[in-house]
C-alpha cells in the first residue's frame, strides 16, 4: 500500500512521507488535547471532524436557501418582495459580524460549552458565575427549541405535500406531531447507531446541499413566468397593518434570521474537531458566506418566478407553504413540484440530525459544569462510542414532549419555536458584549508567542481565578479598529433582532396572532434564576477545572 515499504524479512517500514503525516496528525491531536487542558477540560470525545466535514455540518445545520423557502411567508407578509431582498442582505451582513466575533472567542477557547464558558472567562469576578449560568440556560433552551422547530417544519411541509397530492386530506395537528417524532427518530439513529459515519455523512450532505440548490433553481428559473425587476426590488408590503413600512420591514426579519440560525453548532462540536482553534471559526464564516450566497440567489429567483401568483394566493395557500405554490406555478406539474419540495424536506431532515448532535453536546457540556438538574447523569459519556448518550436521549425526550404542545395549540407551539431566536441570540449578545468590553479596555494580550509558548493561553486559569484575568487572542482574530467595528455592528444587530423577535406579525392581535415568545422566554429565564438561587448557586461554580 502507498507509504509502506515491504522488506524481505516480512516486516514493514513506513516511508518518510507516511511517517511525517502520522507525526502531523499526532501533533494536531496533542495540540488540541493540550489546548483543552489549558481550558481545564479533559479530552473525552473523539475528534472525528476535520475542516471539510465541519463545513458540511455547519452548512447542513443552517440550510439557508432551504430555510428561506420554508419561511418565505414571514418576510413576504411584512416587507414584501423588496423587504425580503433588503432584509436578507441586512441579516446576512449582521450574521457575518456576529460570527466573526464568536469566531474570535472560539479561537481563544475552543470548548463545547461555548458562550457560557466565554462569559465566565470575560465577565467581572463579582458577576461571573451568575452571568455564565444564565447564558448557559439560554443556550441550552435555544438549542432544545431549535431541534423541535426543525423537525416541526419538516413535518408540516410533508403535510403540505400530502395536501398538494391529495386535496381531500384533512391535515390534523396530531398528524404533524407523529411526523415530527418520526423525523427525530431518524436523527437519533444517526447520532447513536451510526455516529462514527457522521463526519463522512456531513461531507456527502454538503454536496447534496449544493447540488440540490441547482436541482431546484434550474427548473424554477427555466419554466416559471418571470416578474419585473421593479416589483422585486421596489415593492414593499405592509401586511401587518403597522404604522410605517419601515416598522413592518423589521417585524418581518425573523424569517431571514431563522434561515441563518445554528451557525454556532460548530462551537458546540469543538471538542470533536481537529485543530479546533482554527477550524471552528473558519468553518463558521465560510458556511455563512456560502449559505448566504446560495440563499440570496434562491430568494431572487423565487421572487422573479412568483409573477402570476397574487399576494393573497401566496399568503393563503392550502399547503401552508408559499414556495410549494410557486413550484406548482413554475412546473405546471404536481409530481414535479413534489419532487422539488422533497429535496427541501430531505435536507431539512439532515439539518435535524445536526441539530440533535449540537444540542446534545451543549447540554452535556453545561451538565459537565453542574449547570443543569441531574448533571451527574447528563455529563456521562458512553465509553465504547465516546458520545454523550444520556444527553442525546434527554434532548430527544424534551423535543418529543414539546411536540405535544402542538396537538393542543399550534399558536402555543409557535411560542416555543420563538425560543430559538430569543435564547440563542441572547447568549451570543452576552458573550460578544463582554468581548467588546475586554477588547476596548486592552485586557486581551496579543498572541506573540502562541506557537512557541503554549502556556501563553490561560483562559482556564482565568475562569478559575477570582481576581486578575489573563487573556490571549487565539490564532483567529480581527485586528485593531476593524475588530472593534465588527464587534459593535454585531452587538447592535443582535439588539435589533432580539427586540423585534417579540413582536406579533400583525398590529391587531388576538389569541391566534399573539406572539407568546416573551411569555415563554420570560418563564425560562425566571425559572433558571429561581433554580440558581434556590439550589444551583451552591454547586455551580462556573466552568470546572478538571485537569
Long-range contacts (C-beta under 8 A, 24 or more apart in sequence): 28-274, 28-275, 29-274, 31-275, 31-454, 32-274, 32-275, 32-276, 34-454, 35-110, 35-276, 35-277, 35-454, 35-457, 36-110, 36-111, 36-271, 37-460, 37-547, 38-454, 38-455, 38-457, 38-458, 38-459, 38-460, 38-461, 39-109, 39-110, 39-111, 39-117, 39-459, 39-460, 39-463, 39-543, 40-460, 40-463, 40-464, 40-543, 40-544, 40-545, 40-546, 40-547, 41-111, 41-271, 41-368, 41-460, 41-543, 41-546, 41-547, 42-546, 42-547, 43-271, 44-271, 44-381, 44-386, 45-112, 45-271, 45-272, 45-381, 45-386, 45-387, 45-388, 46-272, 46-386, 47-271, 47-272, 47-273, 47-274, 47-276, 48-196, 48-198, 48-199, 48-272, 49-199, 49-202, 49-269, 49-272, 49-273, 49-274, 49-279, 50-199, 50-273, 50-274, 50-279, 51-275, 51-279, 51-282, 51-283, 52-203, 52-206, 53-199, 53-200, 53-202, 53-203, 54-202, 54-266, 54-269, 54-273, 54-279, 54-280, 54-283, 55-206, 55-283, 55-286, 55-287, 56-202, 56-203, 56-204, 56-205, 56-206, 56-209, 57-199, 57-202, 57-265, 57-266, 57-269, 57-283, 57-354, 57-357, 58-262, 58-263, 58-265, 58-266, 58-283, 58-284, 58-286, 58-287, 59-206, 59-209, 59-287, 59-290, 59-291, 60-202, 60-205, 60-206, 60-209, 60-347, 60-350, 60-351, 60-353, 60-354, 61-262, 61-263, 61-265, 61-351, 61-354, 61-355, 61-358, 62-259, 62-260, 62-261, 62-262, 62-263, 62-287, 62-288, 62-291, 62-351, 63-209, 63-259, 63-291, 63-347, 63-348, 63-350, 63-351, 64-259, 64-260, 64-291, 64-292, 64-294, 64-295, 65-213, 65-259, 65-291, 65-294, 65-295, 65-297, 65-298, 65-299, 66-212, 66-344, 66-347, 66-348, 66-351, 67-258, 67-259, 67-260, 67-261, 67-295, 68-255, 68-256, 68-259, 68-295, 68-298, 68-299, 69-298, 69-302, 69-321, 69-323, 69-344, 70-153, 70-157, 70-321, 70-323, 70-344, 70-348, 71-254, 71-255, 71-256, 71-258, 71-259, 72-255, 72-302, 72-321, 72-322, 72-323, 73-255, 73-314, 73-315, 73-321, 73-322, 74-252, 74-254, 74-255, 74-258, 74-505, 75-252, 75-253, 75-255, 75-256, 76-237, 76-239, 76-252, 76-311, 76-314, 76-315, 76-322, 77-237, 77-239, 77-240, 77-252, 77-315, 77-505, 78-237, 78-238, 78-239, 78-240, 78-242, 78-248, 78-249, 78-251, 78-252, 78-505, 79-236, 79-237, 79-248, 79-249, 79-252, 79-253, 80-235, 80-236, 80-237, 80-238, 80-239, 80-311, 81-231, 81-232, 81-233, 81-235, 81-237, 81-303, 82-232, 82-233, 82-234, 82-235, 82-236, 83-236, 83-237, 83-245, 83-248, 83-249, 83-252, 84-252, 84-256, 84-299, 84-303, 85-232, 85-233, 85-299, 85-300, 85-303, 86-249, 87-249, 87-252, 87-253, 87-256, 88-256, 88-295, 88-296, 88-299, 89-296, 90-253, 90-256, 91-253, 91-256, 91-257, 91-259, 91-260, 92-260, 92-288, 92-292, 92-295, 92-296, 93-489, 93-493, 94-489, 94-490, 94-493, 94-494, 94-496, 94-497, 95-260, 95-263, 95-288, 95-292, 95-493, 96-285, 96-288, 96-289, 96-292, 97-486, 97-487, 97-489, 97-490, 97-493, 98-428, 98-432, 98-490, 98-493, 98-494, 99-263, 99-264, 99-284, 99-285, 99-288, 100-281, 100-285, 100-478, 100-486, 100-490, 101-432, 101-435, 101-436, 101-486, 101-487, 101-490, 102-264, 102-267, 102-281, 102-284, 102-428, 102-431, 102-432, 103-280, 103-281, 103-282, 103-284, 103-285, 103-476, 104-281, 104-435, 104-473, 104-474, 104-476, 104-477, 104-478, 104-483, 105-431, 105-432, 105-435, 106-266, 106-267, 106-270, 106-276, 106-277, 106-280, 106-281, 106-284, 106-474, 106-476, 107-277, 107-278, 107-280, 107-281, 107-473, 107-474, 107-475, 107-476, 107-477, 108-277, 108-444, 108-457, 108-459, 108-471, 108-472, 108-473, 108-474, 109-459, 109-474, 110-267, 110-270, 110-271, 110-273, 110-276, 110-277, 110-280, 110-474, 111-270, 111-271, 111-365, 111-543, 112-267, 112-268, 112-269, 112-270, 112-271, 112-361, 112-362, 112-364, 112-365, 113-268, 113-362, 113-365, 113-366, 113-368, 113-369, 113-543, 114-139, 114-264, 114-267, 114-268, 114-270, 114-362, 114-365, 114-431, 115-139, 115-264, 115-267, 115-427, 115-428, 115-430, 115-431, 116-366, 116-369, 116-371, 116-427, 116-543, 117-365, 117-463, 117-543, 118-431, 118-434, 118-435, 119-430, 119-431, 119-434, 120-463, 120-542, 120-543, 121-459, 121-462, 121-463, 121-469, 121-471, 121-543, 122-431, 122-434, 122-435, 122-437, 122-438, 122-469, 122-471, 123-434, 125-465, 125-466, 125-467, 128-542, 129-537, 129-540, 129-541, 129-542, 130-532, 131-430, 131-434, 132-542, 132-543, 133-371, 133-528, 133-532, 133-536, 133-540, 134-430, 134-525, 134-528, 134-529, 134-532, 135-426, 135-427, 135-430, 135-431, 136-366, 136-369, 136-371, 136-427, 137-366, 137-371, 137-524, 137-525, 137-528, 138-422, 138-423, 138-424, 138-426, 138-427, 138-430, 138-524, 138-525, 139-362, 139-366, 139-423, 139-424, 139-427, 140-362, 140-363, 140-366, 140-372, 141-419, 141-423, 141-524, 142-419, 142-420, 142-421, 142-422, 142-423, 142-424, 142-426, 142-427, 143-268, 143-355, 143-358, 143-359, 143-362, 143-363, 143-395, 143-423, 143-424, 144-359, 144-363, 144-395, 144-398, 144-399, 144-402, 144-419, 145-402, 145-416, 145-417, 145-418, 145-419, 145-420, 145-423, 146-261, 146-262, 146-355, 146-359, 146-420, 146-424, 147-184, 147-187, 147-352, 147-355, 147-356, 147-359, 147-395, 147-399, 148-180, 148-398, 148-399, 148-402, 148-403, 148-416, 148-417, 149-258, 149-416, 149-417, 149-420, 150-348, 150-351, 150-352, 150-355, 151-180, 151-183, 151-184, 151-187, 151-352, 151-355, 151-399, 151-403, 152-176, 152-180, 152-403, 152-406, 152-413, 152-417, 153-348, 154-179, 154-180, 154-183, 154-345, 154-348, 154-349, 154-352, 155-179, 155-180, 155-182, 155-183, 156-320, 156-321, 157-321, 157-324, 157-341, 157-344, 157-345, 157-348, 158-345, 159-320, 160-319, 160-320, 160-321, 160-324, 160-341, 161-319, 161-324, 161-338, 161-341, 161-342, 161-345, 163-318, 163-319, 163-320, 164-319, 164-324, 164-328, 164-334, 164-337, 164-338, 165-334, 165-338, 167-318, 173-406, 173-407, 173-410, 174-407, 176-406, 177-403, 177-404, 177-406, 177-407, 180-399, 180-400, 180-403, 180-406, 181-400, 181-403, 183-349, 183-352, 184-352, 184-356, 184-396, 184-399, 184-400, 186-349, 186-352, 186-353, 187-349, 187-352, 187-353, 187-355, 187-356, 187-396, 188-356, 188-392, 188-393, 188-396, 190-353, 191-353, 191-356, 191-357, 191-360, 191-387, 191-392, 192-385, 192-387, 192-389, 192-392, 195-385, 195-387, 196-385, 198-353, 198-357, 202-354, 205-347, 205-350, 208-346, 208-347, 208-350, 209-347, 209-350, 210-294, 212-343, 212-344, 212-346, 212-347, 213-294, 213-297, 213-298, 215-340, 215-343, 216-298, 216-340, 216-343, 216-344, 217-297, 217-298, 217-301, 219-330, 219-331, 219-336, 219-340, 220-301, 220-302, 220-305, 220-326, 220-327, 220-330, 220-340, 221-301, 221-304, 221-305, 223-330, 223-331, 223-332, 224-304, 224-305, 224-306, 224-307, 224-326, 224-329, 224-330, 224-331, 225-305, 225-307, 225-308, 225-329, 226-304, 226-305, 226-307, 227-303, 227-304, 227-305, 227-306, 227-307, 228-307, 229-304, 231-307, 232-300, 232-303, 232-304, 237-311, 239-311, 239-315, 239-506, 240-504, 240-505, 240-506, 240-507, 241-506, 241-507, 241-508, 242-507, 243-507, 250-496, 250-500, 251-500, 251-503, 251-505, 252-505, 253-497, 253-500, 254-421, 254-497, 254-500, 254-501, 257-421, 257-497, 257-501, 258-420, 258-421, 259-295, 260-288, 260-291, 260-292, 261-420, 261-421, 261-424, 262-351, 262-354, 262-355, 262-358, 263-287, 263-288, 264-358, 264-424, 264-428, 265-354, 265-355, 265-357, 265-358, 268-358, 268-359, 268-361, 268-362, 268-365, 269-357, 269-358, 269-361, 271-361, 272-361, 277-474, 277-475, 277-476, 278-475, 278-476, 281-476, 282-476, 302-326, 305-329, 305-330, 356-392, 356-395, 356-396, 359-395, 360-388, 360-391, 360-392, 360-394, 360-395, 361-388, 361-391, 363-388, 363-391, 363-394, 363-395, 364-388, 364-391, 367-391, 368-544, 369-540, 369-542, 369-543, 369-544, 370-536, 370-539, 370-540, 370-541, 370-544, 371-536, 371-540, 373-531, 375-539, 411-511, 411-512, 411-514, 411-516, 412-516, 414-515, 414-516, 415-515, 415-516, 415-517, 415-519, 415-520, 416-520, 418-501, 418-515, 418-516, 418-517, 418-520, 418-521, 419-517, 419-520, 419-521, 419-524, 421-497, 421-498, 421-501, 421-517, 422-498, 422-501, 422-502, 422-517, 422-521, 423-521, 423-524, 425-494, 425-497, 425-498, 425-501, 426-498, 428-494, 429-491, 429-494, 429-495, 429-498, 432-487, 432-490, 432-491, 432-494, 433-491, 435-487, 436-484, 436-487, 436-488, 436-491, 438-471, 439-483, 439-484, 439-487, 440-484, 443-469, 443-471, 444-471, 444-472, 444-473, 445-470, 445-471, 445-472, 445-473, 446-472, 446-473, 447-472, 447-473, 447-474, 447-475, 447-477, 450-474, 450-475, 460-543, 460-545, 463-542, 463-543, 463-545, 464-542, 464-545
